[in-house]
Amino acid sequence: MKRRNFIKTLISVGILSQIPLGLSCSRDNKAIIIPKNEVLKPSQRNVVLFFLNKLFPENNGVPGIAELNTYQHLNNYLQDANVDIDDKNYLIKGISWIEESANETFQKEFKDLNYEQKQELFKQILKEDWGESWASRLLTLIFESLLLDPLYDVNLQQSGWNWLHHIPGNPEPDEQNHYKKLLAAKTKPEIITQISQL
């Protein structure tokens, strides 16, 4: 087993062991905050939200994607100029592949599937190599929203930290050392050619 797959499996087992089975299939979700500058179309959002909720459902003290604001994090990721364009396109193409699978399996668009059909499609897609890879990318975004500082519009009320009993590093980011400001302040390195420049 590759190290990467081992770590993914270990994290998944660790998190899933904290979620009672009956509750992990819950259909009830808190309201999702829809970003004003949303990248995805509503039909794409529906697909992503279903998968995010299935991959990391909320229950008894376990924060869900609404509380973690994972959808906002995904939106920020898709807008981030520092993220590789192929990675962004892969996330969006995955949504199209899910829509194609819904049409092939049920002759319906994803939004027109009932809950049981969506469940069946979810299981079917996770058996595909591309589906497992796509879901893994979503899990990475979920874990990031679980652990990032609330300054980045995720992990609202530090719910992820509280659930994990995590103590953040010090100093925590603030508006002055926010990720985007640090990247914007990056300058071209100065090349030293003489000792006198030191």
C-alpha positions as CSV (number, residue, x, y, z in Angstrom):
1,M,0.0,0.0,0.0
2,K,1.3,3.4,-0.9
3,R,2.0,5.8,2.0
4,R,-0.6,8.3,0.6
5,N,-3.3,5.6,0.4
6,F,-2.4,4.4,3.9
7,I,-2.7,7.9,5.4
8,K,-6.1,8.5,3.6
9,T,-7.4,5.2,4.9
10,L,-6.1,5.9,8.4
11,I,-7.8,9.4,8.5
12,S,-11.0,8.0,7.1
13,V,-11.2,5.2,9.6
14,G,-10.4,7.5,12.4
15,I,-13.1,10.0,11.5
16,L,-15.7,7.3,10.7
17,S,-15.1,5.6,14.0
18,Q,-16.3,8.8,15.7
19,I,-19.6,8.7,13.8
20,P,-22.4,6.4,14.9
21,L,-23.6,4.4,11.9
22,G,-27.3,5.3,12.2
23,L,-26.5,8.9,12.4
24,S,-24.1,8.9,9.5
25,C,-27.0,8.3,7.2
26,S,-29.0,11.3,8.4
27,R,-30.8,13.4,5.8
28,D,-31.1,16.4,8.0
29,N,-28.6,19.2,7.5
30,K,-28.1,22.7,8.8
31,A,-28.4,25.6,6.3
32,I,-25.4,26.0,4.0
33,I,-24.1,29.6,3.5
34,I,-24.1,30.2,-0.2
35,P,-21.2,32.5,-1.2
36,K,-22.1,35.8,-2.9
37,N,-19.4,35.2,-5.4
38,E,-20.3,31.5,-6.0
39,V,-18.3,29.8,-8.7
40,L,-20.6,26.8,-9.2
41,K,-24.1,26.8,-10.8
42,P,-27.0,25.7,-8.5
43,S,-27.2,22.3,-10.2
44,Q,-23.4,21.7,-9.6
45,R,-23.8,22.9,-6.0
46,N,-26.5,20.3,-5.4
47,V,-24.2,17.5,-6.5
48,V,-21.3,18.8,-4.4
49,L,-23.4,19.4,-1.3
50,F,-24.8,15.9,-1.5
51,F,-21.3,14.3,-1.7
52,L,-19.9,16.6,1.0
53,N,-22.7,15.7,3.4
54,K,-22.4,12.0,2.7
55,L,-18.6,12.1,3.2
56,F,-18.8,14.0,6.4
57,P,-22.3,14.0,8.0
58,E,-23.1,16.0,11.0
59,N,-24.3,14.3,14.2
60,N,-24.0,14.3,18.0
61,G,-21.1,16.8,18.5
62,V,-19.5,16.1,15.1
63,P,-19.6,19.3,13.1
64,G,-21.0,19.0,9.6
65,I,-20.1,20.8,6.5
66,A,-22.5,23.7,7.3
67,E,-20.8,24.4,10.6
68,L,-17.4,24.0,9.1
69,N,-18.4,26.2,6.1
70,T,-16.8,23.7,3.8
71,Y,-18.7,24.9,0.7
72,Q,-17.3,28.4,1.2
73,H,-13.9,26.8,1.5
74,L,-14.4,24.9,-1.8
75,N,-15.6,28.2,-3.4
76,N,-12.5,30.0,-2.2
77,Y,-10.3,27.1,-3.5
78,L,-11.9,27.4,-7.0
79,Q,-11.2,31.1,-7.0
80,D,-7.7,31.0,-5.7
81,A,-5.2,32.0,-8.4
82,N,-2.5,30.1,-6.6
83,V,-4.3,26.7,-7.1
84,D,-3.3,24.8,-10.1
85,I,-6.0,25.2,-12.9
86,D,-6.0,21.4,-13.6
87,D,-6.9,20.7,-9.9
88,K,-9.8,23.2,-10.2
89,N,-11.0,21.7,-13.5
90,Y,-10.8,18.2,-12.1
91,L,-13.2,19.1,-9.3
92,I,-15.7,20.7,-11.8
93,K,-15.3,17.8,-14.3
94,G,-16.1,15.4,-11.5
95,I,-19.5,17.0,-11.1
96,S,-20.1,16.5,-14.9
97,W,-19.1,12.9,-14.6
98,I,-21.6,12.4,-11.8
99,E,-24.3,14.0,-13.9
100,E,-23.4,11.7,-16.8
101,S,-23.5,8.7,-14.4
102,A,-27.0,9.8,-13.2
103,N,-28.2,9.9,-16.8
104,E,-26.7,6.6,-17.7
105,T,-28.0,4.8,-14.6
106,F,-31.4,6.4,-14.0
107,Q,-32.0,8.4,-17.2
108,K,-32.5,11.5,-15.0
109,E,-30.5,14.5,-14.0
110,F,-29.0,14.3,-10.5
111,K,-31.4,17.0,-9.1
112,D,-34.4,14.8,-10.2
113,L,-33.2,11.7,-8.4
114,N,-34.9,10.7,-5.1
115,Y,-32.8,10.2,-2.0
116,E,-32.4,6.4,-2.5
117,Q,-31.2,6.8,-6.1
118,K,-28.7,9.4,-5.0
119,Q,-27.5,7.0,-2.3
120,E,-27.1,4.3,-4.9
121,L,-25.3,6.6,-7.3
122,F,-23.0,7.7,-4.5
123,K,-22.0,4.1,-3.7
124,Q,-21.6,3.3,-7.4
125,I,-19.3,6.3,-8.0
126,L,-17.1,5.6,-5.1
127,K,-16.3,2.2,-6.7
128,E,-14.9,3.9,-9.8
129,D,-11.2,5.0,-9.7
130,W,-12.2,8.5,-10.8
131,G,-15.0,8.6,-8.2
132,E,-12.7,7.6,-5.4
133,S,-10.1,10.2,-6.5
134,W,-12.7,12.9,-6.7
135,A,-14.2,12.1,-3.3
136,S,-10.7,12.1,-1.9
137,R,-10.2,15.6,-3.1
138,L,-13.5,16.6,-1.4
139,L,-12.3,14.9,1.8
140,T,-9.1,17.0,1.7
141,L,-11.2,20.2,1.5
142,I,-13.4,18.9,4.3
143,F,-10.3,18.2,6.5
144,E,-8.9,21.6,5.7
145,S,-12.2,23.3,6.7
146,L,-12.0,21.3,9.9
147,L,-8.5,22.5,10.8
148,L,-8.1,25.9,9.3
149,D,-8.3,29.1,11.4
150,P,-11.8,30.7,11.4
151,L,-10.1,33.8,9.9
152,Y,-10.5,31.9,6.5
153,D,-14.3,31.7,6.8
154,V,-14.2,28.1,7.8
155,N,-14.3,26.1,11.1
156,L,-17.0,28.5,12.3
157,Q,-16.9,29.0,16.1
158,Q,-13.8,26.8,16.1
159,S,-16.2,23.8,16.0
160,G,-13.6,21.6,14.2
161,W,-11.0,22.4,16.7
162,N,-13.4,21.8,19.6
163,W,-14.5,18.5,18.3
164,L,-10.8,17.3,17.8
165,H,-9.7,19.0,21.1
166,H,-7.1,20.8,18.9
167,I,-5.1,23.7,20.3
168,P,-4.1,25.9,17.4
169,G,-0.5,27.0,16.8
170,N,0.8,30.3,18.1
171,P,0.7,33.0,16.8
172,E,-2.6,32.5,15.0
173,P,-3.1,34.3,11.7
174,D,-4.7,37.7,11.7
175,E,-5.6,40.2,9.1
176,Q,-1.9,41.2,8.7
177,N,-0.6,37.7,8.0
178,H,-3.6,36.3,6.2
179,Y,-2.7,33.8,3.5
180,K,-3.8,36.1,0.6
181,K,-1.9,39.1,2.0
182,L,1.3,37.1,2.4
183,L,1.1,35.9,-1.2
184,A,0.3,39.4,-2.5
185,A,3.4,40.7,-0.6
186,K,5.7,38.1,-2.2
187,T,8.4,39.9,-4.1
188,K,11.1,38.7,-6.5
189,P,14.1,37.5,-4.5
190,E,17.1,39.8,-4.7
191,I,20.2,38.1,-6.0
192,I,23.4,38.9,-4.1
193,T,26.4,39.0,-6.4
194,Q,28.9,40.7,-4.0
195,I,29.7,40.3,-0.4
196,S,29.3,44.1,0.0
197,Q,25.5,43.6,-0.6
198,L,25.2,41.7,2.6
